[in-house]
Every structure is written in structure tokens, then in C-alpha cells.
Amino acid sequence: MNKNGSGSRLPRLVNLGCGSVWHPAWDNLDVRPMGSEIQAWDVENGLPFDDGSVDGCYASHLLEHLTREGARTLVRECFRVLRSGGVIRLAVPDLETIAREYLRALGQAQEGDQAAMKQYEWITLELLDQLVRVESGGEMERYLRSRASENVDYVTSRIGSEAAPYFTQESERQGPSSQSHRNSSDNPNSHQFQHAFTALQERLVTGVCSLLIGRRGRSAVQEGLFRASGECHRWMYDQFSLKQLLEQCGFSDIRRCTAFESRMDTFDSYNLDVVNGDVRKPDSLFMEAVRP
Ligand SMILES: C[S@@+](CC[C@H](N)C(=O)[O-])C[C@H]1O[C@@H](n2cnc3c(N)ncnc32)[C@H](O)[C@@H]1O
């Protein structure tokens, strides 16, 4: 019996670290589920599927949030749960493009090019902010809220429609947390409760730490809890290292592809990487591989 309750064989597709981008035909998992349709699951604990029971695994902008070892464990788990011929599709921020773009903007900025100076500012944030931030949103969110309107074309070319809410007066007033996410739940009460509960737990833990080890100890624990929350980048990949990772985990026929291409049947019908003809995350490196 498949997810849709029918006895006929529909593909079993798994969306890992789905965030707000999920589809009802898929098994959607996230450590911080944004709705009741999403299963709360930490992929660092393996995957809750039998060996060879899955046709497609998709993880968009998840791998970089795991440690190198955690990412390797996850890709190995995808290998375990995929059937022979099953496809893994990964999307990550492309470290190579970011690094090349950083060097280009730096060179031109140093020659006094005004547009390049603005581009340099943004690409430096893209490279560093999610690696080093110690609070939600970090420098990137501050820039998007206050400065992005000076750099609309470049920021949009880098992060696509995710930048749009920051360019409207409405969103400046309400803040991006109130934007409606595509595919997000209509009734997020349970996840709000879960977040409130987690926040309460964290307040209790940091309160106890403060008593035991003082203010510096408390801020160290707060920082640690934030760093472990799944928001930060813990590693980054380029086409070479991502391919190596897939090879080392046993995958074959590894190919870089575009957002529009996939070896998963009907992938385009789920609007995961392309929405209304636009690439949802243009900064991505897309790669697919097959389980032999
Ligand atoms: C940058 S968002 C990407 C969301 C979505 N896949 C997309 O493409 O827009 C990263 C997501 O990974 C989730 N995540 C981070 N660590 C995780 C883990 N260990 N297990 C499951 N999900 C995780 C986060 O909660 C977040 O929703």
C-alpha cells in the first residue's frame, strides 16, 4: 500500500529537510516541521524507511546544514532506502560559483566599480554569514531588511523569489516571518506549539546554565543550541566534492543537471525546484545519481 492509500504501485518519493516546500504525493520530513503534513524527523538519526523501499530521495539545501560526517551518513541512508535504479537528487548552494563570484566582485570593487562594491557586499554575506552566524537570520537578514533595495537585481539573480518579500514596503512593515510560504500548512498551530515548547525548554536550560556557570557559560550554551538548530551551514559543496560524496556512498551515473532536468519521472510536476517557470533557488548546484 503506498502513501496515497491505493494498492497500485505509485512511486515512493521522499523530501528530506523540506522546510516549507513540500508536496502531498511525497513523504516530507523536517527536524522542525512547519505543518502537520510534515513528519518531524532528524535525518541525523537515519531514515525511517525500509531497505530498497523508496524510488526517489530529494534534499534541497539540507546537506550544508549537516556536519560532513552527518551528510555522509545521510547519503548512505539514501543509498540504503532506495531501490536499485532509484534516484537521489541533491541541491546545495554552489560553493564554486559563490567563490568565483566573490573573487570577481572583489577584483572589480578594488578597481572602484560602484556596482561591484554592492555585489561584493552581498556575495561576502552569501559565503560567510550562514557559516558563522550565532543568531537567527544573522547579517544576511539585516542586510535584506535594510539594504537589499539598493541591490535588487543582483540579490534577485542570486536568491530568486526568496528576496521578493524584502523589496516591498508591506514586508518591511510586517517582516518576512509573516510571508506566506508556498505549500505551507494552513493550520500551523501544532508546529507553533512545538516551537513554543522548544523555546521554553531552551529558556529553562539556559537559566540553569546561568546559575551554574555564569553569564559567559549561558551565552555559550545559547550559541551552541542555536548552532545545533539546523539554521547554520556546517559545510559547503562544489560539483567536485558533491560528486565525490555520492561516489563514496556507492552511487553511480552521477550527473550535474539544471533545475529543469531530472531522471525522476514527473519531477517537474511537483514544483519543487521550478515554480511558474522560475528556478526557485538560482544559487543551487543540482546533482542526481542512481542507486545501482
Ligand atoms: C535552507 S532550509 C531548506 C528547505 C527546503 N528544502 C528548501 O529547499 O527550501 C533547510 C531545512 O533543513 C532542515 N534541517 C536542518 N537540519 C536537519 C536535520 N538534521 N534533519 C531534518 N531536517 C533538517 C531545516 O529545519 C530547514 O527546514
The ligand as an ORCA input file, in Angstrom:
! r2SCAN-3c Opt
* xyz 0 1
  C      17.539     26.003      3.988
  S      16.184     25.065      4.536
  C      15.711     24.263      3.007
  C      14.256     23.945      2.983
  C      13.748     23.361      1.660
  N      14.274     22.047      1.423
  C      14.052     24.256      0.509
  O      14.665     23.820     -0.462
  O      13.636     25.429      0.558
  C      16.930     23.738      5.442
  C      15.907     22.845      6.108
  O      16.590     21.709      6.630
  C      16.030     21.410      7.882
  N      17.019     20.630      8.642
  C      18.218     21.061      9.108
  N      18.828     20.066      9.777
  C      18.011     18.984      9.698
  C      18.080     17.656     10.194
  N      19.136     17.247     10.910
  N      17.058     16.800      9.942
  C      15.990     17.220      9.223
  N      15.847     18.467      8.734
  C      16.850     19.338      8.967
  C      15.729     22.752      8.493
  O      14.777     22.663      9.537
  C      15.202     23.511      7.274
  O      13.816     23.378      7.131
*
